[in-house]
Amino acid sequence: MKYDLEFYTLKKAAQGLRFIAFGWAAGADDKPAEYLLLVNGQPVHAEFKRVRRSNVCEINGLSFSAAECGFFSDTLLDGNIRSLRLIARGNNETQELLHLSDEQLKNKVSDTGIVYKTESYTKDNASKMAMVTGWAASLDHHQLSFHIIDENGNEIDSTLRLSAKHDLLRNGLIEKEELLSGFTVYFPFEQNQSYWLQIEDGSGIEKECIESFYIEPPRGRSILSRAKTIIRNVNLENVRKFYSYSRSDGLMKTIRRTLQYQGLGNIDYNKWFLRNRVTEQEIEEQKNTQFSYSPTFSFIVPTYNTKEHFFREMADTVLAQTYPNWELCIADGSDEDHPCRQLIKEYAAKDSRIKYTFLNENYGISGNTNKALELAGGEYTALYDHDDFVEPDALFEIVKALQEKNYDVIYTDEDKFNDRKKVYDDPNLKSDWNPDLFTSHNYITHLFVAKTDLIRRVGGLRSEYDGSQDYDLIFRCIENANGVLHIPKILYHWRMHVSSTAGNPESKMYCYYAGQKAIQSHFDRTGIEATVELAPKPYYGCYKTTYATTGNPLVSVIIPNCENKDVLETCVNSLLNVNTYANIEILIVENNSRSDEIFSYYQKLESEHENIHVIRWDQEGFNYSAINNFGAAHAKGEYLLLLNNDTEVISPDAISRMLGVCMREDVGIVGAKLLYADNTVQHAGVVIGFEGYAGHVFNGTDEDSSGFMMRAKLNCDYSAVTAACLMTKKSIYTQVEGLDETFRVAANDVDYCLKVRQTGKLVVYCADALFHHFESKTRGYENTFEKRKRFDDEVRHFQEKWMNYLIEGDPYYNPNFEVEYGPYILR
């Protein structure tokens, strides 16, 4: 048996003890264990909540049948307790997870309401800062405070950073409002000194020496370690990919990319999916669930000479739906003597919910689908391909979500099924409705569901868009919908086989040209002046949009600066000599410089350029928000570009591209793609929630790397972008009162983005607007205790202000990914 009792505690209760524990166990047959709690040698009633632990299965080599091997127990124990045992049983095996004698119980019982676990203690000799991490919660829901005590009993000055603990939330140990239960405490340390962590909740104190948790600072993953992972993933298909990439990109670049990216896709997705899909127990529970709102769904399928095993799996997975109110509407354009026709009759005879029509001629993919639509009698219609298949809980999950609001349009996550290898691959774990990503490529695809009357009202599918007829239809439906609902669960499988577009993107180039036409038509219908281009190989199916900058409005570029003449000169020269958008004014906000060199440079700039102005912010200290607000008050432009002095324009059309997006009525903010000096990515969008705050995605990847779902290469919406290069409408800036000046250094840009999001405006990442960002050359990094404390204080202020956003999760980041450990890592 494999097992781990990850945490337990005993708390004094009115009539005995409160026992809290969580961990996992699985038998040799990979089935989740059953648990038994014994007090004084006798079994007692205890609830053990099953918890899905896919991460445990991945790490310990357990199969998908062990997915629910986790447990959580919170049990009140009455009477005089002299011994306590926790036992796991499975596959004729018994494993003792815990055994406490009478004497041990006395030492383990605590009378506080604080539960906690210290996880690590590290020291950085360069900065002389130490860090202790773990988690803590109050059973009485009191506010916790954290203190570091030295061996003489003196409190050491420290700073606290809170982070989200979704695992504790899933276990049931904490409530949603207590999500930020992870802690990191930083403090200056002295060599050969011991320290204690003290946690208080106003009524009790827990204190623990942290020396036993000391670990050497991580030195990064070795090349050998990464190489071993790569070797485990060697197969013929990956060798072919490596050869293809090396021919186009060069050998060394391909090797570097392989080393860099294997971590992103290191998890075996097929195993992950099997461990996370609906279980047999859940299937039975769903079949017995009654909903107050129970609409009928019509799957519409155009079949054409469909292979028997494709058809059977397509139809059988509809028949297996745990939600019963559906119909399968088939329009068959197969040859008269093709076995598909007999199959359709066979299935229709078995279930009256299966409707069909045999077509006298082939009307094309759109025409045939419209014939299936004519059969639809359900309130909702789902587009369904004849060689794909769905999960048994697909409709159940949709109906469950519709109980809260009656959405016109719904879509789910999907993956691909490799028909040759019989494995699930290439998951499309999607953002919530993301207009700019959708005009960059059809990220919605399957499963797409819409009100039947809406599909009919917008005219159904149109044959002039064959190949991307669904893309065109989705645009028209969403343009007329009351709302769009995303269900973040893999419920649809797109089959990859020799003749499918999924398996061979170059097999149907007409599809991509039809997609280009669908996007252009959307812009034309909605009155957006823009031109759509098809991306070149290998990015078929992706599109680049150039928005018009009608009237060429004035853009005010606001650059805070202190000293560093060479840094500022690089930035200004790029605005004057690389940037091709002419109608700009440059406002340099001087703050606290002293050198003659920088003031001489200011004088030179103003004397040589009528559109460059230096304005002085005379306050003491540094307040990034106040400095930018001061600059904005002097700006004459309709649009503001907040720009760090340590940046440099790379792409000549960067500002015009950002402006074109920002001029749209639905947009409030536009961010750029920022690169380090070595042309790796510094910024390509910001996700809320990383480490309890926010973080950049694709940081450190190659400039030309596509990232997950192509999001590093494509325009798309995020919750936030960095203010190192941020364009916004001045009217919006004024409306939300600019940057919040209580955020002096950190969090001001993310806070501003969320304020703008509250007005209903989008925050767009413009992937084709390229800048260098040399990062923190003027102000330096947060590498002292004082800077660390200031940063952590501002992060806590952000957490207090935006707690609901942190609890609900970033809508532009799929919840199947972790937020505790960085971007795009599967839970």
Stockholm file with secondary structure:
# STOCKHOLM 1.0

chainA/1-827         MKYDLEFYTLKKAAQGLRFIAFGWAAGADDKPAEYLLLVNGQPVHAEFKRVRRSNVCEINGLSFSAAECGFFSDTLLDGNIRSLRLIARGNNETQELLHLSDEQLKNKVSDTGIVYKTESYTKDNASKMAMVTGWAASLDHHQLSFHIIDENGNEIDSTLRLSAKHDLLRNGLIEKEELLSGFTVYFPFEQNQSYWLQIEDGSGIEKECIESFYIEPPRGRSILSRAKTIIRNVNLENVRKFYSYSRSDGLMKTIRRTLQYQGLGNIDYNKWFLRNRVTEQEIEEQKNTQFSYSPTFSFIVPTYNTKEHFFREMADTVLAQTYPNWELCIADGSDEDHPCRQLIKEYAAKDSRIKYTFLNENYGISGNTNKALELAGGEYTALYDHDDFVEPDALFEIVKALQEKNYDVIYTDEDKFNDRKKVYDDPNLKSDWNPDLFTSHNYITHLFVAKTDLIRRVGGLRSEYDGSQDYDLIFRCIENANGVLHIPKILYHWRMHVSSTAGNPESKMYCYYAGQKAIQSHFDRTGIEATVELAPKPYYGCYKTTYATTGNPLVSVIIPNCENKDVLETCVNSLLNVNTYANIEILIVENNSRSDEIFSYYQKLESEHENIHVIRWDQEGFNYSAINNFGAAHAKGEYLLLLNNDTEVISPDAISRMLGVCMREDVGIVGAKLLYADNTVQHAGVVIGFEGYAGHVFNGTDEDSSGFMMRAKLNCDYSAVTAACLMTKKSIYTQVEGLDETFRVAANDVDYCLKVRQTGKLVVYCADALFHHFESKTRGYENTFEKRKRFDDEVRHFQEKWMNYLIEGDPYYNPNFEVEYGPYILR
#=GR chainA/1-827 SS CEEEEEEEEEEEETTEEEEEEEEEEECTTSCBCEEEEEETTEECCCCCEEECCHHHHHHHTCCGGGTTCEEEEEEEEESCCCCEEEEEEETTEEEEEEEECHHHHHHHEECSSEEEEEEEEEEETTTTEEEEEEEEEETTCCCCEEEEEETTSCEECCEEEEECCHHHHHHTSSCGGGCCCEEEEEEECCTTCCEEEEEECSSCEEEEECGGGBCCCCCCCCHHHHHHHHHHTCCHHHHHHHHHHHHHHCHHHHHHHHHHHTTTTCSCHHHHHHHHSCCHHHHHHHHTCCCSSCCCEEEEEEESSCCHHHHHHHHHHHHTCSSCCEEEEEEECCCTTSHHHHHHHHHHHHCTTEEEEECSSCCHHHHHHHHHHHHCCSSEEEECCTTCEECTTHHHHHHHHHTTCCCSEEEEEEEEEETTTTEEEEEECCCSSCHHHHTTSCCCCSSEEEEHHHHHHTTSCCGGGTTSHHHHHHHHHHHTCSCEEEEEEEEEEEEECTTCTTTCGGGGHHHHHHHHHHHHHHHHHHTCCEEEEECCTTCTTCEEEEECCTTCCCEEEEEEECSCHHHHHHHHHHHHHTCCCCCEEEEEEECSCCCHHHHHHHHHHHHHCTTEEEEECCCSSCCHHHHHHHHHHHCCSSEEEEECTTEEECSTTHHHHHHHHHTSTTEEEEEEEEECTTSBEEESCEEETGGGSEEESSTTSBTTCCCGGGTTTSCEECSBCCTTEEEEEHHHHHHTTSSCTTCSSSSHHHHHHHHHHHTTCEEEEEEEEEEEECCSTTTCCSCSHHHHHHHHHHHHHHHHHTHHHHHHCCTTSCTTBCSSSCTTCBC
#=GC SS_cons         CEEEEEEEEEEEETTEEEEEEEEEEECTTSCBCEEEEEETTEECCCCCEEECCHHHHHHHTCCGGGTTCEEEEEEEEESCCCCEEEEEEETTEEEEEEEECHHHHHHHEECSSEEEEEEEEEEETTTTEEEEEEEEEETTCCCCEEEEEETTSCEECCEEEEECCHHHHHHTSSCGGGCCCEEEEEEECCTTCCEEEEEECSSCEEEEECGGGBCCCCCCCCHHHHHHHHHHTCCHHHHHHHHHHHHHHCHHHHHHHHHHHTTTTCSCHHHHHHHHSCCHHHHHHHHTCCCSSCCCEEEEEEESSCCHHHHHHHHHHHHTCSSCCEEEEEEECCCTTSHHHHHHHHHHHHCTTEEEEECSSCCHHHHHHHHHHHHCCSSEEEECCTTCEECTTHHHHHHHHHTTCCCSEEEEEEEEEETTTTEEEEEECCCSSCHHHHTTSCCCCSSEEEEHHHHHHTTSCCGGGTTSHHHHHHHHHHHTCSCEEEEEEEEEEEEECTTCTTTCGGGGHHHHHHHHHHHHHHHHHHTCCEEEEECCTTCTTCEEEEECCTTCCCEEEEEEECSCHHHHHHHHHHHHHTCCCCCEEEEEEECSCCCHHHHHHHHHHHHHCTTEEEEECCCSSCCHHHHHHHHHHHCCSSEEEEECTTEEECSTTHHHHHHHHHTSTTEEEEEEEEECTTSBEEESCEEETGGGSEEESSTTSBTTCCCGGGTTTSCEECSBCCTTEEEEEHHHHHHTTSSCTTCSSSSHHHHHHHHHHHTTCEEEEEEEEEEEECCSTTTCCSCSHHHHHHHHHHHHHHHHHTHHHHHHCCTTSCTTBCSSSCTTCBC
//
